[in-house]
């Protein structure tokens, strides 16, 4: 009955919107208004983030049908790509790997959209360049720099932004100061703050302890020391200081006490690039340090508990052109130091991973292009109990694309990924041991994409399958008690279908996504933290129209999520929902010197929980997850001086 109702709702939804459909391409190699895919990579860019007035991770990935972001408030948000939690992906900010996992009731990815220029999502079958242990793919965040904001004949400038959110009666302010410090050196300084009251759900009720209190900063320097050599230094920081529930992804209830929580991240990246006149040398060296930390205090003088993960890394990469081959090769290294602490004790563990890699891109014929590569990684972990884990292995991949005609193409990809033992959930260091028999996780990803491209009309159909063997989870051992051990095999199957039409000023389209993750034959559930979760099929329908004479753009996004019936035994079904968002962007002067943005998210004020949110307790029907915000009207103004 529920499936029948969904089909009727889906049909009514599509028919009702068919006269003004739009879609931001998320699945094939095109550039569209709300997002695009290039060479198998989904891209979210600066212009899209500005139109959305993006505040958090959910706003960044709002139009990606294969991605769910659960947790509602920013500090609790987790990214799920094809059902896999972001703990199974390599996440980087300006090349700095965001390793570690602080607490399963918090999100682990801390980044502010205001600082971003570009986000790349590589789901499933990837390459050797995605880094070690990319079991489910990679997400790469790139921050903006001065050159992105400076006009051609401009030496100095400033960009100021302010915005108001109606849902939590909050505001955002930021200042961007940038310029050419010398003929060959440019710099950017960004400072920003977000404050707001408690989130209101679709019923109009305030959700306790969900205030917004964040500060952000970015300093970026770029120096072209010679015609062929460039140095870059980047430092960015983000902190959240507020009263939070101890389990931030749960509502306020007896046992989930409120604490004064501080959540911080700092990342420093240094890179050197040398692009010689020779085709054999295009070198880039990246070194980084990144640290995340949370502390929970019941009073200003008493630390209840805390956790931190600090990472140091280095990547040395060169690109050589050899005939029709583009060969990319290098080595990388990362050391992670995780710790949990309270007012009395501190527990620590350290992990290292060393890797070497090579990836070849070339055109075999004018119709067939290939890419294949491998990486060798060596992992070591020393835990709090003086256990030492060591493992090594090779991960290979191959990708091919064949153009049948000028319009039709077929792309196939297969990749392997090995992840040895690394710092797991930092807050549990000292209280949850590793099984001495713990094995490395091994992933196999395969996908097949059929695409059609004829002028402004584009379509694609994609199927994929992923298998991760020796998944690590909390397991009850009869001899050791509760330990981190291998819990079995995770198999994920899914597909995406998309169609779009792009005219000169009007874009229409839709995408549909289905994913089915199973651990040992059983569907993933909300309690499979650190692994993933299941969520219903997603239909995303978008449109955008540009009014050329008035420098006005109007856009709309509809997202219909099917109710989820396939859940673990004893768990309640996840109800479906339908949200509508609209935006308006206006440049009064006809230039980028001033921009006015109006965005309305959840236009019809629907009450719902994202399927990526931990929704229900063991007692069927008792909602303990944090609901999504109700209607939110956002008004933003930016101006350049």
PyMOL commands that set and color helices and strands:
alter all, ss='L'
color gray80, all
select helices_A, chain A and resi 2-20+46-52+57-60+74-76+86-88+113-115+128-130+146-149+426-428
alter helices_A, ss='H'
color red, helices_A
select strands_A, chain A and resi 30-31+36-38+41-45+67-70+78-81+84-85+90-93+96-97+116-123+137-143+156-165+170-180+185-196+212-223+229-245+258-275+282-299+302-322+325-341+346-363+368-382+388-403+408-419+433-434+441-454+457-469+472-477+481-486+490-502+506-519+522-523+538-547+552-561+577-586+594-601+632-640
alter strands_A, ss='S'
color yellow, strands_A
deselect
rebuild
show_as cartoon
